[in-house]
Amino acid sequence: MSRPQVDFEKVLESEGVPLTAEGVTALLEADVVAANSIISNDSAMSPFWKLFSVCVVTPVLWLIKTLLAKHVLPAMFAATASELYLELKAWDVGLERKLAVKTQGNITFSKTDINADILVKAGTVVQTENTLGALYKMLVLADTVIPAGTQAIAVLCEANTAGAGHNLGTGYYYVLPEESASIELVTNVGDWITRAGANKETDDELALRIRDQFASVGNYHIDAVYRAAISTFAGISSDSLYFEHEAPRGPGTANCHVMMEVGETPLAMIDNINDYINTQGHHGHGDDIRAQAISAVSTDLVLDIWHLSNMSDEEIAMLEGDIESRIRAAFRESDKFQTLTRTLPLSTFSFSILSSELHGELPQLKSVRFTNADLNSGLEIPRITSLTINNRGVG
């Protein structure tokens, strides 16, 4: 949910506050007349009037249009405050802006010789290919030995930079930029994330949490209370929580479906949330609420593309890669290309909108046609099972 955009200059103007030099001058002249004083040398060319304008009119306009309209008034409301002003608003209700967090997770290393002791050194890099529009890298945190008799072992790794972008799905991390003769295979398998990465909380996200905090001050255990509690976890925004009230486990029960901006919701995070709510006692008397990862619905995507003429094979391959990386971003497999419309639960994902966005970003793309119908989602998020791009040639 976006915050309101308020034009405070128009608000001031509607209340009769002057916003032009002529308006300020007229107001001052009226005050002078009301004080029974007369200014006779009010010509625009008058030295006195020039001094009057510089000393009075210009500062007054700055105070109104800059200080008041752009700083003081926006900073008064959580709906319009930004940066430090919004953080001060958050402090009023006991909140702090969430900082960026690095992804941590277990990446499986398989060795070539099962009978050998193999050392995986701290700092070893495992990365993705460039299919998502960027390279994502994970670094081994500590020296780890794969002992003789053991083929593979899960090694704890951490992203090289903070942010949600590294929370990728199974199989994306499989490239060793520095090849090792003793390591046959690396990959991230299944529910591999032990700590989800997160971006620094934006002003919009913090403002939503402040609003939820106001809604929860009465300690009635309604959605707002649980939304405020769960959104304190790094990587979870307030508007990525979806509540199911239809007594899924009988009367008085509810579920909270947790969605991540990128990738699937890690089981470790769900366990931490449920422990916080139910074991640590952050729930209402008699409440039975459980967090769970948002369900996924498998989707096979097929599209036909036509491109401009006179493109080389290399340019065509690059175009196909650009299309794939953007489609995967729209389906929440990466945090790139933020202008693209993302999939959401309880909504319709329009392929005509996605096609339009692809045209807007890729001028070499002459035509694109998805064979899929629009996706109507319930309490679930569409995930790509397979993606087929058929190049039909020159459009």
RODO-2510 file (C-alpha; in nm, 4 decimals, decimal comma):
residues 395
     n   res          X          Y          Z
     1     m     0,0000     0,0000     0,0000
     2     s     0,1512     0,3321    -0,1077
     3     r     0,1586     0,6404     0,1106
     4     p    -0,0440     0,9504     0,0202
     5     q     0,1246     1,2149    -0,1913
     6     v     0,0382     1,5556    -0,0507
     7     d     0,1074     1,8880    -0,2223
     8     f     0,1456     2,1064     0,0855
     9     e     0,1833     2,4191    -0,1263
    10     k    -0,1710     2,3667    -0,2531
    11     v    -0,2871     2,3033     0,1033
    12     l    -0,1353     2,6323     0,2150
    13     e    -0,2759     2,8120    -0,0885
    14     s    -0,6246     2,6801    -0,0131
    15     e    -0,5931     2,8265     0,3366
    16     g    -0,5069     3,1694     0,1983
    17     v    -0,1313     3,1633     0,2551
    18     p     0,0426     3,3663    -0,0189
    19     l     0,2824     3,1706    -0,2411
    20     t     0,3940     3,4432    -0,4831
    21     a     0,5907     3,7636    -0,4482
    22     e     0,2799     3,9545    -0,5546
    23     g     0,0718     3,7828    -0,2886
    24     v     0,3211     3,8487    -0,0106
    25     t     0,3589     4,2103    -0,1222
    26     a    -0,0169     4,2625    -0,1254
    27     l    -0,0457     4,1198     0,2241
    28     l     0,2339     4,3435     0,3526
    29     e     0,0833     4,6474     0,1845
    30     a    -0,2479     4,5724     0,3505
    31     d    -0,0746     4,5555     0,6892
    32     v     0,1020     4,8871     0,6186
    33     v    -0,2285     5,0533     0,5301
    34     a    -0,3934     4,9041     0,8385
    35     a    -0,1147     5,0617     1,0450
    36     n    -0,1999     5,4033     0,8918
    37     s     0,1359     5,4189     0,7160
    38     i     0,1806     5,5154     0,3538
    39     i     0,4576     5,3986     0,1161
    40     s     0,4721     5,6293    -0,1823
    41     n     0,7852     5,5041    -0,3601
    42     d     0,6562     5,1541    -0,4401
    43     s     0,7746     5,1464    -0,8019
    44     a     0,9449     4,8261    -0,9105
    45     m     1,2479     5,0392    -1,0061
    46     s     1,2612     5,2101    -0,6682
    47     p     1,5815     5,1410    -0,4676
    48     f     1,3671     5,1283    -0,1551
    49     w     1,1290     4,8756    -0,3059
    50     k     1,4165     4,6588    -0,4293
    51     l     1,5614     4,6575    -0,0770
    52     f     1,2161     4,5855     0,0651
    53     s     1,1773     4,2865    -0,1685
    54     v     1,5203     4,1425    -0,0842
    55     c     1,4862     4,1915     0,2915
    56     v     1,1213     4,0921     0,3357
    57     v     0,9464     3,9283     0,0409
    58     t     1,2181     3,6804    -0,0591
    59     p     1,2779     3,5457     0,2976
    60     v     0,9023     3,5150     0,3578
    61     l     0,8592     3,3098     0,0385
    62     w     1,1500     3,0851     0,1399
    63     l     0,9981     3,0293     0,4814
    64     i     0,6621     2,9357     0,3288
    65     k     0,7543     2,7395     0,0167
    66     t     1,0749     2,5698     0,1322
    67     l     1,0833     2,5432     0,5104
    68     l     0,7101     2,5086     0,5778
    69     a     0,5792     2,3273     0,2682
    70     k     0,8760     2,0969     0,2045
    71     h     1,0089     2,0264     0,5539
    72     v     0,7964     2,1236     0,8523
    73     l     0,4544     2,0088     0,7301
    74     p     0,5675     1,6770     0,5722
    75     a     0,7680     1,5940     0,8848
    76     m     0,4569     1,6253     1,1019
    77     f     0,2891     1,3113     0,9655
    78     a     0,4045     0,9500     0,9350
    79     a     0,2205     0,9411     0,6026
    80     t     0,4510     1,2049     0,4499
    81     a     0,7674     1,2182     0,6631
    82     s     1,0944     1,0814     0,5260
    83     e     1,4435     0,9795     0,6365
    84     l     1,5394     1,1190     0,9798
    85     y     1,1992     1,2809     1,0319
    86     l     1,0286     0,9443     0,9807
    87     e     1,2754     0,7724     1,2137
    88     l     1,1819     1,0251     1,4831
    89     k     0,8158     0,9390     1,4225
    90     a     0,9057     0,5712     1,4594
    91     w     1,0795     0,6410     1,7894
    92     d     0,7547     0,7950     1,9171
    93     v     0,5901     0,4509     1,8992
    94     g     0,8904     0,2417     2,0007
    95     l     1,0155     0,1409     1,6563
    96     e     1,3481     0,1646     1,4755
    97     r     1,4285     0,1403     1,1063
    98     k     1,5395    -0,2131     1,0157
    99     l     1,8923    -0,2256     0,8753
   100     a     2,0196    -0,4354     0,5845
   101     v     2,1104    -0,7989     0,6585
   102     k     2,3315    -1,0463     0,4726
   103     t     2,1839    -1,3789     0,3652
   104     q     2,3273    -1,6864     0,5379
   105     g     2,2642    -2,0421     0,4304
   106     n     2,4004    -2,3918     0,3775
   107     i     2,5525    -2,4700     0,0384
   108     t     2,6334    -2,8332    -0,0323
   109     f     2,9889    -2,9176    -0,1427
   110     s     3,0442    -3,2584    -0,3063
   111     k     3,3974    -3,3897    -0,3544
   112     t     3,5483    -3,6016    -0,6286
   113     d     3,7185    -3,8578    -0,4014
   114     i     3,5042    -3,9942    -0,1182
   115     n     3,8111    -4,1429     0,0542
   116     a     3,9996    -3,8144     0,0912
   117     d     3,9854    -3,5423     0,3546
   118     i     3,9050    -3,2196     0,1703
   119     l     3,9339    -2,8718     0,3198
   120     v     3,6880    -2,6060     0,2055
   121     k     3,8603    -2,2814     0,2989
   122     a     3,6888    -1,9805     0,4532
   123     g     3,6262    -1,7170     0,1895
   124     t     3,5643    -1,9695    -0,0895
   125     v     3,3208    -1,8081    -0,3319
   126     v     3,0119    -1,9790    -0,4723
   127     q     2,8142    -1,7740    -0,7197
   128     t     2,5318    -1,7769    -0,9706
   129     e     2,5456    -1,7358    -1,3446
   130     n     2,4259    -1,4106    -1,4971
   131     t     2,0803    -1,5412    -1,5899
   132     l     1,9113    -1,3081    -1,3385
   133     g     2,0800    -0,9954    -1,4692
   134     a     2,3519    -0,9924    -1,2027
   135     l     2,6013    -1,2189    -1,0272
   136     y     2,5168    -1,3152    -0,6697
   137     k     2,8003    -1,4435    -0,4502
   138     m     2,8108    -1,6439    -0,1269
   139     l     3,1298    -1,6841     0,0789
   140     v     3,2201    -1,9781     0,3038
   141     l     3,2317    -1,8491     0,6621
   142     a     3,4793    -2,0908     0,8213
   143     d     3,7285    -2,3576     0,7227
   144     t     3,5293    -2,6791     0,6852
   145     v     3,6583    -3,0344     0,6346
   146     i     3,4681    -3,2932     0,4319
   147     p     3,6006    -3,6058     0,6061
   148     a     3,6963    -3,9296     0,4380
   149     g     3,3945    -4,1518     0,3865
   150     t     3,1602    -3,8565     0,3408
   151     q     3,0698    -3,7565    -0,0134
   152     a     2,9105    -3,4180     0,0538
   153     i     2,8532    -3,1750     0,3361
   154     a     2,6472    -2,8596     0,3849
   155     v     2,8739    -2,5592     0,4474
   156     l     2,7504    -2,2381     0,6061
   157     c     2,7990    -1,9408     0,3731
   158     e     2,7184    -1,5719     0,3818
   159     a     2,6404    -1,3254     0,1046
   160     n     2,9179    -1,0861     0,0081
   161     t     2,6771    -0,7916     0,0372
   162     a     2,3662    -0,7210     0,2408
   163     g     2,0240    -0,7268     0,0816
   164     a     1,7308    -0,9466    -0,0136
   165     g     1,8691    -1,0212    -0,3590
   166     h     2,0725    -1,3213    -0,2382
   167     n     1,7635    -1,5100    -0,1112
   168     l     1,7541    -1,7174    -0,4273
   169     g     1,5795    -2,0463    -0,4876
   170     t     1,7215    -2,3953    -0,5127
   171     g     1,9982    -2,4543    -0,7642
   172     y     2,1024    -2,0968    -0,8394
   173     y     2,4341    -2,1130    -0,6510
   174     y     2,6423    -2,3704    -0,8348
   175     v     2,9430    -2,1911    -0,9873
   176     l     3,2920    -2,1990    -0,8355
   177     p     3,4781    -1,9072    -0,9995
   178     e     3,8031    -2,0655    -0,8816
   179     e     3,7759    -2,4262    -0,9898
   180     s     3,8962    -2,6974    -0,7533
   181     a     4,0051    -3,0429    -0,8660
   182     s     3,8874    -3,1885    -0,5344
   183     i     3,5323    -3,0417    -0,5517
   184     e     3,2994    -3,2020    -0,8025
   185     l     2,9787    -3,0069    -0,7378
   186     v     2,8379    -2,7199    -0,5328
   187     t     2,4733    -2,6247    -0,5066
   188     n     2,2142    -2,4774    -0,2744
   189     v     1,9527    -2,7437    -0,2056
   190     g     1,5953    -2,7167    -0,0770
   191     d     1,5313    -2,4997     0,2268
   192     w     1,8935    -2,3857     0,2391
   193     i     1,8609    -2,0377     0,3961
   194     t     1,9321    -2,0135     0,7695
   195     r     1,9044    -1,6335     0,7836
   196     a     1,7220    -1,4414     0,5160
   197     g     1,8915    -1,1355     0,3736
   198     a     1,7098    -0,8043     0,3820
   199     n     1,7398    -0,4572     0,2357
   200     k     1,7470    -0,1514     0,4574
   201     e     1,3869    -0,0681     0,5407
   202     t     1,2485     0,1954     0,3066
   203     d     1,0514     0,4986     0,4151
   204     d     0,7305     0,3436     0,2792
   205     e     0,7861     0,0186     0,4700
   206     l     0,8695     0,1983     0,7943
   207     a     0,5651     0,4222     0,7580
   208     l     0,3396     0,1155     0,7251
   209     r     0,4867    -0,0322     1,0435
   210     i     0,4278     0,2953     1,2261
   211     r     0,0654     0,2893     1,1108
   212     d     0,0274    -0,0719     1,2287
   213     q     0,1797     0,0215     1,5626
   214     f    -0,0846     0,2894     1,6126
   215     a    -0,3520     0,0323     1,5298
   216     s    -0,2175    -0,2140     1,7850
   217     v    -0,1720     0,0058     2,0929
   218     g    -0,4922    -0,1236     2,2517
   219     n    -0,3424    -0,4749     2,2738
   220     y    -0,6470    -0,6285     2,1079
   221     h    -0,4965    -0,9219     1,9249
   222     i    -0,6203    -0,8488     1,5795
   223     d    -0,4343    -0,8501     1,2494
   224     a    -0,2601    -0,5196     1,3211
   225     v    -0,0958    -0,6568     1,6364
   226     y     0,0424    -0,9644     1,4652
   227     r     0,1328    -0,7658     1,1545
   228     a     0,3330    -0,5258     1,3721
   229     a     0,5030    -0,8127     1,5579
   230     i     0,5947    -1,0225     1,2541
   231     s     0,7144    -0,7298     1,0435
   232     t     0,9886    -0,6604     1,3002
   233     f     1,1785    -0,9554     1,1488
   234     a     1,4423    -0,8573     0,8929
   235     g     1,3335    -0,9232     0,5372
   236     i     0,9592    -0,9047     0,6068
   237     s     0,7554    -0,5994     0,5128
   238     s     0,4195    -0,5211     0,6679
   239     d     0,2327    -0,5527     0,3375
   240     s     0,3789    -0,8985     0,2629
   241     l     0,1711    -1,0713     0,5326
   242     y    -0,1593    -1,2326     0,4408
   243     f    -0,4017    -1,3502     0,7098
   244     e    -0,6375    -1,6447     0,6816
   245     h    -0,9288    -1,6123     0,9272
   246     e    -1,1527    -1,8980     0,8190
   247     a    -1,0677    -2,1124     1,1242
   248     p    -0,8169    -2,3383     0,9453
   249     r    -0,7701    -2,5506     1,2608
   250     g    -1,1108    -2,4939     1,4135
   251     p    -1,2827    -2,1991     1,5875
   252     g    -1,0498    -1,9260     1,7093
   253     t    -0,7613    -2,0192     1,4808
   254     a    -0,5898    -1,8222     1,2056
   255     n    -0,2856    -1,8456     0,9813
   256     c    -0,0438    -1,5795     0,8666
   257     h     0,1037    -1,6491     0,5225
   258     v     0,4490    -1,4890     0,4945
   259     m     0,5846    -1,3791     0,1571
   260     m     0,9409    -1,2688     0,0818
   261     e     1,0305    -1,0058    -0,1741
   262     v     1,2750    -1,2515    -0,3334
   263     g     1,2613    -1,6297    -0,3273
   264     e     1,0782    -1,8649    -0,0962
   265     t     1,0260    -1,7987     0,2734
   266     p     1,2898    -1,9959     0,4700
   267     l     1,1663    -2,2530     0,7222
   268     a     1,4134    -2,1126     0,9770
   269     m     1,2359    -1,7755     0,9596
   270     i     0,8913    -1,9359     0,9986
   271     d     1,0140    -2,1299     1,3026
   272     n     1,1525    -1,8096     1,4569
   273     i     0,8244    -1,6253     1,4002
   274     n     0,6140    -1,9027     1,5537
   275     d     0,8508    -1,9254     1,8479
   276     y     0,8277    -1,5492     1,9002
   277     i     0,4465    -1,5467     1,8880
   278     n     0,3535    -1,8711     2,0593
   279     t     0,6475    -1,9775     2,2772
   280     q     0,7652    -1,6350     2,3895
   281     g     0,4082    -1,5290     2,4577
   282     h     0,3455    -1,2503     2,2070
   283     h    -0,0146    -1,3554     2,1489
   284     g    -0,3556    -1,2849     2,2959
   285     h    -0,5358    -1,5005     2,5501
   286     g    -0,6781    -1,8019     2,3729
   287     d    -0,5341    -1,6995     2,0357
   288     d    -0,4163    -1,9768     1,8059
   289     i    -0,2244    -1,8205     1,5180
   290     r     0,0510    -1,9793     1,3165
   291     a     0,2860    -1,8362     1,0575
   292     q     0,3609    -2,0333     0,7454
   293     a     0,5382    -1,9727     0,4176
   294     i     0,3130    -1,8527     0,1388
   295     s     0,2208    -2,1491    -0,0797
   296     a     0,3520    -2,1718    -0,4344
   297     v     0,1646    -2,2688    -0,7481
   298     s     0,3779    -2,4102    -1,0288
   299     t     0,3650    -2,2310    -1,3619
   300     d     0,5102    -2,3316    -1,6980
   301     l     0,5731    -2,0205    -1,9059
   302     v     0,5935    -2,0260    -2,2839
   303     l     0,6377    -1,7192    -2,5022
   304     d     0,7137    -1,6391    -2,8643
   305     i     0,9333    -1,3417    -2,9495
   306     w     1,0167    -1,1490    -3,2660
   307     h     1,3106    -0,9097    -3,2849
   308     l     1,4448    -0,6340    -3,5057
   309     s     1,6264    -0,7181    -3,8247
   310     n     2,0038    -0,6927    -3,8691
   311     m     2,0794    -0,8323    -3,5222
   312     s     2,3826    -1,0570    -3,4780
   313     d     2,3600    -1,3976    -3,3122
   314     e     2,5325    -1,2530    -3,0076
   315     e     2,2817    -0,9662    -2,9844
   316     i     1,9901    -1,2085    -3,0205
   317     a     2,1280    -1,4300    -2,7437
   318     m     2,1719    -1,1231    -2,5225
   319     l     1,8135    -1,0152    -2,5916
   320     e     1,6819    -1,3595    -2,4964
   321     g     1,8853    -1,3440    -2,1752
   322     d     1,7514    -0,9968    -2,0960
   323     i     1,3956    -1,1209    -2,1451
   324     e     1,4498    -1,4240    -1,9213
   325     s     1,6105    -1,2253    -1,6392
   326     r     1,3212    -0,9776    -1,6375
   327     i     1,0534    -1,2451    -1,6396
   328     r     1,2238    -1,4225    -1,3495
   329     a     1,2415    -1,0924    -1,1609
   330     a     0,8668    -1,0409    -1,2139
   331     f     0,8154    -1,3845    -1,0562
   332     r     1,0268    -1,2834    -0,7544
   333     e     1,3364    -1,4837    -0,8394
   334     s     1,5585    -1,1738    -0,8111
   335     d     1,5468    -0,8157    -0,6874
   336     k     1,6546    -0,6638    -1,0193
   337     f     1,4395    -0,4481    -1,2512
   338     q     1,2289    -0,2905    -0,9772
   339     t     0,9997    -0,1129    -1,2254
   340     l     0,8504    -0,4470    -1,3345
   341     t     0,5158    -0,5533    -1,1894
   342     r     0,5653    -0,8413    -0,9430
   343     t     0,3433    -1,1405    -0,8768
   344     l     0,1220    -1,1132    -0,5682
   345     p    -0,1201    -1,3357    -0,3780
   346     l    -0,4924    -1,2594    -0,4013
   347     s    -0,4487    -1,0828    -0,7331
   348     t    -0,4340    -1,1256    -1,1090
   349     f    -0,0976    -1,1250    -1,2829
   350     s    -0,1438    -0,9796    -1,6297
   351     f     0,0829    -1,1005    -1,9094
   352     s    -0,0256    -0,8106    -2,1265
   353     i     0,1186    -0,5724    -1,8664
   354     l     0,4390    -0,7762    -1,8500
   355     s     0,4633    -0,7710    -2,2313
   356     s     0,4233    -0,3934    -2,2303
   357     e     0,6943    -0,3578    -1,9668
   358     l     0,9308    -0,5791    -2,1668
   359     h     0,8725    -0,3616    -2,4741
   360     g     0,9426    -0,0498    -2,2689
   361     e     1,2804    -0,1777    -2,1472
   362     l     1,3976    -0,3707    -2,4544
   363     p     1,3684    -0,1669    -2,7757
   364     q     1,5174    -0,4538    -2,9817
   365     l     1,2098    -0,6620    -2,8989
   366     k     0,9667    -0,6258    -3,1871
   367     s     0,6838    -0,8452    -3,0568
   368     v     0,6184    -1,0842    -2,7687
   369     r     0,3313    -1,3258    -2,7185
   370     f     0,2727    -1,5389    -2,4086
   371     t     0,0722    -1,8564    -2,4550
   372     n    -0,0306    -1,8407    -2,0880
   373     a    -0,3574    -1,6959    -1,9677
   374     d    -0,3469    -1,4393    -1,6864
   375     l    -0,2746    -1,5950    -1,3460
   376     n    -0,5473    -1,5566    -1,0822
   377     s    -0,3909    -1,6252    -0,7428
   378     g    -0,5506    -1,7072    -0,4104
   379     l    -0,3407    -1,7339    -0,0945
   380     e    -0,0462    -1,8459    -0,3044
   381     i     0,2297    -1,7069    -0,5199
   382     p     0,3036    -1,8225    -0,8774
   383     r     0,6483    -1,9789    -0,9230
   384     i     0,8184    -2,0649    -1,2513
   385     t     0,8614    -2,4371    -1,3101
   386     s     0,9885    -2,3998    -1,6654
   387     l     1,0442    -2,1051    -1,8963
   388     t     1,0497    -2,1560    -2,2734
   389     i     1,1357    -1,8704    -2,5082
   390     n     1,0685    -1,9439    -2,8751
   391     n     1,2573    -1,7077    -3,1050
   392     r     1,0394    -1,6626    -3,4147
   393     g     1,2899    -1,4415    -3,5934
   394     v     1,2419    -1,0970    -3,7451
   395     g     0,9142    -0,9262    -3,6617
***
